[in-house]
Amino acid sequence: MIASVFSKTRPFNYLVIGILSLVFFILKTISTASADATWVYYAEELGLFLLVLGSVFLTNFIALKNGLTKGNNYALLLFFVFLLFFSSMSQNKNIIISNFLLLLALRRLISLKSLLSTKEKIFDASFWILLAALFHFWSIFYIVLVFIAIILHVSKDYRNWVIPFIAFFFFFSIVELVGFIYNSVSIKNYVSEILIFFN
């Protein structure tokens, strides 16, 4: 029955996923809230919920726009189900933000196959991945996908190979400037706090 409901793209599917997401969000928020939780906690939880919901629908948009699923909403359903299975992910706000930014990067990389505005797409994808790495460091490995996409689609133009490094320089400059203005943590301090465990 579930397969038949999500076999075609219908507004009803979005409504079902939206309502179920809201129900699980409310249950999770109530179960994890402490007795002295303030409105700031609930506002932060609402913001994270909107990011998760945005990630679900962004995944579906990527799948439909690029023909990854043949006009069905299985990507929407599966992403939602995986979120329920790995509910511990929803406890970590940095992973939620990083996941959303990585989806934005993947959207730009997958759309490279149209061969329109390729340089902008490579720059955007690199920038989103670097920004995601600011929230969850190991997201930096997704930068490999940028070079794979260049190999697959636009490897003939040598300038495309330089763009990820330009994005890194641009990103590094912005982060250092913001850190300098607000006296916050710089990239150097951020990298020194990264921990590696082999267990």
ZADO-1210 file (C-alpha; in nm, 4 decimals, padded with zeros to 6 digits):
<atoms>
<atom x="00.0000" y="00.0000" z="00.0000" code="MET" pos="1"/>
<atom x="00.2809" y="00.2432" z="00.0873" code="ILE" pos="2"/>
<atom x="00.4495" y="00.1654" z="-00.2461" code="ALA" pos="3"/>
<atom x="00.1326" y="00.2470" z="-00.4379" code="SER" pos="4"/>
<atom x="00.0854" y="00.5780" z="-00.2535" code="VAL" pos="5"/>
<atom x="00.4406" y="00.6986" z="-00.3260" code="PHE" pos="6"/>
<atom x="00.4660" y="00.5511" z="-00.6772" code="SER" pos="7"/>
<atom x="00.3551" y="00.8841" z="-00.8259" code="LYS" pos="8"/>
<atom x="00.4253" y="01.2441" z="-00.7355" code="THR" pos="9"/>
<atom x="00.1205" y="01.3800" z="-00.5583" code="ARG" pos="10"/>
<atom x="00.0653" y="01.6722" z="-00.3189" code="PRO" pos="11"/>
<atom x="-00.0837" y="01.4162" z="-00.0781" code="PHE" pos="12"/>
<atom x="00.2601" y="01.2545" z="-00.0399" code="ASN" pos="13"/>
<atom x="00.4145" y="01.5824" z="00.0715" code="TYR" pos="14"/>
<atom x="00.1294" y="01.6364" z="00.3162" code="LEU" pos="15"/>
<atom x="00.1736" y="01.2884" z="00.4690" code="VAL" pos="16"/>
<atom x="00.5504" y="01.3302" z="00.5131" code="ILE" pos="17"/>
<atom x="00.5050" y="01.6821" z="00.6495" code="GLY" pos="18"/>
<atom x="00.2461" y="01.5726" z="00.9086" code="ILE" pos="19"/>
<atom x="00.4448" y="01.2637" z="01.0136" code="LEU" pos="20"/>
<atom x="00.7614" y="01.4744" z="01.0459" code="SER" pos="21"/>
<atom x="00.5763" y="01.7242" z="01.2645" code="LEU" pos="22"/>
<atom x="00.4367" y="01.4475" z="01.4873" code="VAL" pos="23"/>
<atom x="00.7800" y="01.2896" z="01.5378" code="PHE" pos="24"/>
<atom x="00.9354" y="01.6311" z="01.5956" code="PHE" pos="25"/>
<atom x="00.6821" y="01.7133" z="01.8670" code="ILE" pos="26"/>
<atom x="00.7324" y="01.3738" z="02.0344" code="LEU" pos="27"/>
<atom x="01.1126" y="01.4102" z="02.0206" code="LYS" pos="28"/>
<atom x="01.1040" y="01.7670" z="02.1554" code="THR" pos="29"/>
<atom x="00.8747" y="01.6755" z="02.4435" code="ILE" pos="30"/>
<atom x="01.0768" y="01.3661" z="02.5367" code="SER" pos="31"/>
<atom x="01.4158" y="01.5448" z="02.5325" code="THR" pos="32"/>
<atom x="01.3094" y="01.8758" z="02.6884" code="ALA" pos="33"/>
<atom x="01.4128" y="01.9355" z="03.0457" code="SER" pos="34"/>
<atom x="01.1719" y="02.0683" z="03.3047" code="ALA" pos="35"/>
<atom x="01.3309" y="02.4160" z="03.2987" code="ASP" pos="36"/>
<atom x="01.3522" y="02.4459" z="02.9164" code="ALA" pos="37"/>
<atom x="01.3000" y="02.8023" z="02.7936" code="THR" pos="38"/>
<atom x="01.1513" y="02.9355" z="02.4717" code="TRP" pos="39"/>
<atom x="01.5063" y="02.9585" z="02.3287" code="VAL" pos="40"/>
<atom x="01.5337" y="02.5786" z="02.3428" code="TYR" pos="41"/>
<atom x="01.2022" y="02.5367" z="02.1603" code="TYR" pos="42"/>
<atom x="01.2958" y="02.8001" z="01.9001" code="ALA" pos="43"/>
<atom x="01.6261" y="02.6209" z="01.8361" code="GLU" pos="44"/>
<atom x="01.4470" y="02.2862" z="01.8057" code="GLU" pos="45"/>
<atom x="01.1971" y="02.4402" z="01.5621" code="LEU" pos="46"/>
<atom x="01.4821" y="02.5763" z="01.3505" code="GLY" pos="47"/>
<atom x="01.6468" y="02.2325" z="01.3412" code="LEU" pos="48"/>
<atom x="01.3139" y="02.0733" z="01.2493" code="PHE" pos="49"/>
<atom x="01.2738" y="02.3154" z="00.9585" code="LEU" pos="50"/>
<atom x="01.6269" y="02.2274" z="00.8415" code="LEU" pos="51"/>
<atom x="01.5492" y="01.8539" z="00.8580" code="VAL" pos="52"/>
<atom x="01.2212" y="01.9061" z="00.6743" code="LEU" pos="53"/>
<atom x="01.4047" y="02.1200" z="00.4188" code="GLY" pos="54"/>
<atom x="01.6594" y="01.8387" z="00.3754" code="SER" pos="55"/>
<atom x="01.3823" y="01.5855" z="00.3125" code="VAL" pos="56"/>
<atom x="01.2149" y="01.7974" z="00.0468" code="PHE" pos="57"/>
<atom x="01.5461" y="01.9067" z="-00.1047" code="LEU" pos="58"/>
<atom x="01.6401" y="01.5408" z="-00.1509" code="THR" pos="59"/>
<atom x="01.3104" y="01.4816" z="-00.3279" code="ASN" pos="60"/>
<atom x="01.3596" y="01.7914" z="-00.5444" code="PHE" pos="61"/>
<atom x="01.7075" y="01.6756" z="-00.6500" code="ILE" pos="62"/>
<atom x="01.5758" y="01.3300" z="-00.7352" code="ALA" pos="63"/>
<atom x="01.2806" y="01.4575" z="-00.9395" code="LEU" pos="64"/>
<atom x="01.4604" y="01.7454" z="-01.1119" code="LYS" pos="65"/>
<atom x="01.7442" y="01.5258" z="-01.2359" code="ASN" pos="66"/>
<atom x="01.5358" y="01.2199" z="-01.3201" code="GLY" pos="67"/>
<atom x="01.6986" y="01.0035" z="-01.0528" code="LEU" pos="68"/>
<atom x="01.3569" y="00.8566" z="-00.9704" code="THR" pos="69"/>
<atom x="01.1101" y="00.8085" z="-01.2505" code="LYS" pos="70"/>
<atom x="00.8382" y="01.0478" z="-01.1357" code="GLY" pos="71"/>
<atom x="00.7804" y="00.8888" z="-00.7946" code="ASN" pos="72"/>
<atom x="00.8339" y="00.9991" z="-00.4365" code="ASN" pos="73"/>
<atom x="01.0362" y="00.7014" z="-00.3140" code="TYR" pos="74"/>
<atom x="01.3371" y="00.9259" z="-00.2434" code="ALA" pos="75"/>
<atom x="01.1176" y="01.1384" z="-00.0179" code="LEU" pos="76"/>
<atom x="00.9866" y="00.8320" z="00.1649" code="LEU" pos="77"/>
<atom x="01.3241" y="00.6601" z="00.2028" code="LEU" pos="78"/>
<atom x="01.4989" y="00.9723" z="00.3293" code="PHE" pos="79"/>
<atom x="01.2242" y="01.0183" z="00.5886" code="PHE" pos="80"/>
<atom x="01.2430" y="00.6525" z="00.6963" code="VAL" pos="81"/>
<atom x="01.6225" y="00.6684" z="00.7311" code="PHE" pos="82"/>
<atom x="01.5833" y="00.9770" z="00.9495" code="LEU" pos="83"/>
<atom x="01.3579" y="00.7756" z="01.1791" code="LEU" pos="84"/>
<atom x="01.6015" y="00.4827" z="01.1917" code="PHE" pos="85"/>
<atom x="01.8940" y="00.7098" z="01.2763" code="PHE" pos="86"/>
<atom x="01.7054" y="00.9353" z="01.5152" code="SER" pos="87"/>
<atom x="02.0232" y="00.9969" z="01.7157" code="SER" pos="88"/>
<atom x="02.1363" y="01.2166" z="01.4249" code="MET" pos="89"/>
<atom x="01.8575" y="01.4591" z="01.5092" code="SER" pos="90"/>
<atom x="02.0197" y="01.5186" z="01.8491" code="GLN" pos="91"/>
<atom x="02.3294" y="01.6728" z="01.6884" code="ASN" pos="92"/>
<atom x="02.2542" y="02.0138" z="01.5416" code="LYS" pos="93"/>
<atom x="02.5926" y="02.0409" z="01.3681" code="ASN" pos="94"/>
<atom x="02.5257" y="01.7248" z="01.1671" code="ILE" pos="95"/>
<atom x="02.1804" y="01.8500" z="01.0656" code="ILE" pos="96"/>
<atom x="02.3231" y="02.1803" z="00.9396" code="ILE" pos="97"/>
<atom x="02.6125" y="02.0047" z="00.7672" code="SER" pos="98"/>
<atom x="02.3748" y="01.7587" z="00.5993" code="ASN" pos="99"/>
<atom x="02.1603" y="02.0406" z="00.4606" code="PHE" pos="100"/>
<atom x="02.4649" y="02.2231" z="00.3227" code="LEU" pos="101"/>
<atom x="02.5961" y="01.9019" z="00.1637" code="LEU" pos="102"/>
<atom x="02.2614" y="01.8509" z="-00.0080" code="LEU" pos="103"/>
<atom x="02.2893" y="02.2018" z="-00.1537" code="LEU" pos="104"/>
<atom x="02.6362" y="02.1094" z="-00.2818" code="ALA" pos="105"/>
<atom x="02.5138" y="01.7808" z="-00.4317" code="LEU" pos="106"/>
<atom x="02.2303" y="01.9641" z="-00.6064" code="ARG" pos="107"/>
<atom x="02.4857" y="02.1843" z="-00.7832" code="ARG" pos="108"/>
<atom x="02.7134" y="01.8913" z="-00.8690" code="LEU" pos="109"/>
<atom x="02.4367" y="01.6757" z="-01.0147" code="ILE" pos="110"/>
<atom x="02.3134" y="01.9673" z="-01.2264" code="SER" pos="111"/>
<atom x="02.6601" y="01.9922" z="-01.3867" code="LEU" pos="112"/>
<atom x="02.5463" y="01.7413" z="-01.6487" code="LYS" pos="113"/>
<atom x="02.3457" y="02.0173" z="-01.8181" code="SER" pos="114"/>
<atom x="02.6816" y="02.1901" z="-01.8963" code="LEU" pos="115"/>
<atom x="02.5286" y="02.5322" z="-01.8220" code="LEU" pos="116"/>
<atom x="02.7113" y="02.7746" z="-01.5872" code="SER" pos="117"/>
<atom x="02.9597" y="02.5027" z="-01.4969" code="THR" pos="118"/>
<atom x="03.2123" y="02.7305" z="-01.3278" code="LYS" pos="119"/>
<atom x="02.9499" y="02.8814" z="-01.0990" code="GLU" pos="120"/>
<atom x="02.8204" y="02.5361" z="-01.0069" code="LYS" pos="121"/>
<atom x="03.1678" y="02.4058" z="-00.9245" code="ILE" pos="122"/>
<atom x="03.2386" y="02.7129" z="-00.7099" code="PHE" pos="123"/>
<atom x="02.9023" y="02.6891" z="-00.5305" code="ASP" pos="124"/>
<atom x="02.9420" y="02.3172" z="-00.4603" code="ALA" pos="125"/>
<atom x="03.2959" y="02.3656" z="-00.3269" code="SER" pos="126"/>
<atom x="03.1847" y="02.6549" z="-00.1082" code="PHE" pos="127"/>
<atom x="02.8858" y="02.4638" z="00.0366" code="TRP" pos="128"/>
<atom x="03.1082" y="02.1641" z="00.1168" code="ILE" pos="129"/>
<atom x="03.3657" y="02.3843" z="00.2905" code="LEU" pos="130"/>
<atom x="03.0879" y="02.5536" z="00.4873" code="LEU" pos="131"/>
<atom x="02.9489" y="02.2104" z="00.5862" code="ALA" pos="132"/>
<atom x="03.2972" y="02.1143" z="00.7060" code="ALA" pos="133"/>
<atom x="03.2868" y="02.4116" z="00.9413" code="LEU" pos="134"/>
<atom x="02.9974" y="02.2441" z="01.1243" code="PHE" pos="135"/>
<atom x="03.1145" y="01.8824" z="01.0910" code="HIS" pos="136"/>
<atom x="03.4790" y="01.8534" z="00.9902" code="PHE" pos="137"/>
<atom x="03.4644" y="01.5150" z="00.8161" code="TRP" pos="138"/>
<atom x="03.2289" y="01.6601" z="00.5550" code="SER" pos="139"/>
<atom x="03.5466" y="01.7923" z="00.3921" code="ILE" pos="140"/>
<atom x="03.5912" y="01.4560" z="00.2208" code="PHE" pos="141"/>
<atom x="03.2929" y="01.5393" z="-00.0018" code="TYR" pos="142"/>
<atom x="03.5267" y="01.7739" z="-00.1887" code="ILE" pos="143"/>
<atom x="03.6404" y="01.4611" z="-00.3740" code="VAL" pos="144"/>
<atom x="03.2966" y="01.4572" z="-00.5405" code="LEU" pos="145"/>
<atom x="03.3692" y="01.7979" z="-00.6907" code="VAL" pos="146"/>
<atom x="03.6765" y="01.6633" z="-00.8682" code="PHE" pos="147"/>
<atom x="03.4886" y="01.3488" z="-00.9766" code="ILE" pos="148"/>
<atom x="03.2145" y="01.5694" z="-01.1243" code="ALA" pos="149"/>
<atom x="03.4786" y="01.7745" z="-01.3068" code="ILE" pos="150"/>
<atom x="03.6305" y="01.4551" z="-01.4494" code="ILE" pos="151"/>
<atom x="03.2917" y="01.3266" z="-01.5629" code="LEU" pos="152"/>
<atom x="03.1538" y="01.6458" z="-01.7162" code="HIS" pos="153"/>
<atom x="03.3952" y="01.9360" z="-01.7707" code="VAL" pos="154"/>
<atom x="03.7509" y="01.8041" z="-01.7507" code="SER" pos="155"/>
<atom x="03.8635" y="01.9567" z="-02.0819" code="LYS" pos="156"/>
<atom x="03.8721" y="02.3126" z="-01.9524" code="ASP" pos="157"/>
<atom x="04.1751" y="02.3475" z="-01.7222" code="TYR" pos="158"/>
<atom x="04.0170" y="02.6452" z="-01.5430" code="ARG" pos="159"/>
<atom x="03.7557" y="02.4156" z="-01.3873" code="ASN" pos="160"/>
<atom x="04.0307" y="02.2383" z="-01.1920" code="TRP" pos="161"/>
<atom x="04.1380" y="02.5653" z="-01.0285" code="VAL" pos="162"/>
<atom x="03.7904" y="02.6746" z="-00.9156" code="ILE" pos="163"/>
<atom x="03.7719" y="02.4531" z="-00.5985" code="PRO" pos="164"/>
<atom x="04.0998" y="02.6058" z="-00.4817" code="PHE" pos="165"/>
<atom x="03.9642" y="02.9562" z="-00.5489" code="ILE" pos="166"/>
<atom x="03.6553" y="02.8639" z="-00.3458" code="ALA" pos="167"/>
<atom x="03.8818" y="02.7458" z="-00.0631" code="PHE" pos="168"/>
<atom x="04.0783" y="03.0717" z="-00.0671" code="PHE" pos="169"/>
<atom x="03.7538" y="03.2751" z="-00.0736" code="PHE" pos="170"/>
<atom x="03.6052" y="03.0685" z="00.2103" code="PHE" pos="171"/>
<atom x="03.9242" y="03.0862" z="00.4177" code="PHE" pos="172"/>
<atom x="03.9374" y="03.4653" z="00.3728" code="SER" pos="173"/>
<atom x="03.5762" y="03.5133" z="00.4821" code="ILE" pos="174"/>
<atom x="03.6112" y="03.2907" z="00.7904" code="VAL" pos="175"/>
<atom x="03.9333" y="03.4590" z="00.8982" code="GLU" pos="176"/>
<atom x="03.7797" y="03.8045" z="00.8434" code="LEU" pos="177"/>
<atom x="03.4721" y="03.7185" z="01.0502" code="VAL" pos="178"/>
<atom x="03.6963" y="03.5668" z="01.3188" code="GLY" pos="179"/>
<atom x="03.9086" y="03.8818" z="01.3232" code="PHE" pos="180"/>
<atom x="03.6092" y="04.1183" z="01.3461" code="ILE" pos="181"/>
<atom x="03.4259" y="03.9265" z="01.6190" code="TYR" pos="182"/>
<atom x="03.7366" y="03.7891" z="01.7954" code="ASN" pos="183"/>
<atom x="03.6003" y="03.4399" z="01.7483" code="SER" pos="184"/>
<atom x="03.7712" y="03.1126" z="01.6626" code="VAL" pos="185"/>
<atom x="03.9923" y="03.1134" z="01.3538" code="SER" pos="186"/>
<atom x="04.0504" y="02.8238" z="01.1132" code="ILE" pos="187"/>
<atom x="04.3825" y="02.7496" z="01.2821" code="LYS" pos="188"/>
<atom x="04.2170" y="02.7005" z="01.6213" code="ASN" pos="189"/>
<atom x="03.9316" y="02.5062" z="01.4619" code="TYR" pos="190"/>
<atom x="04.1673" y="02.2575" z="01.2956" code="VAL" pos="191"/>
<atom x="04.3660" y="02.2125" z="01.6177" code="SER" pos="192"/>
<atom x="04.0472" y="02.1003" z="01.7976" code="GLU" pos="193"/>
<atom x="03.9741" y="01.8168" z="01.5522" code="ILE" pos="194"/>
<atom x="04.0010" y="01.4828" z="01.7241" code="LEU" pos="195"/>
<atom x="04.0760" y="01.1508" z="01.5526" code="ILE" pos="196"/>
<atom x="03.9755" y="00.8248" z="01.7177" code="PHE" pos="197"/>
<atom x="04.0675" y="00.4819" z="01.5830" code="PHE" pos="198"/>
<atom x="03.8341" y="00.2919" z="01.8131" code="ASN" pos="199"/>
</atoms>
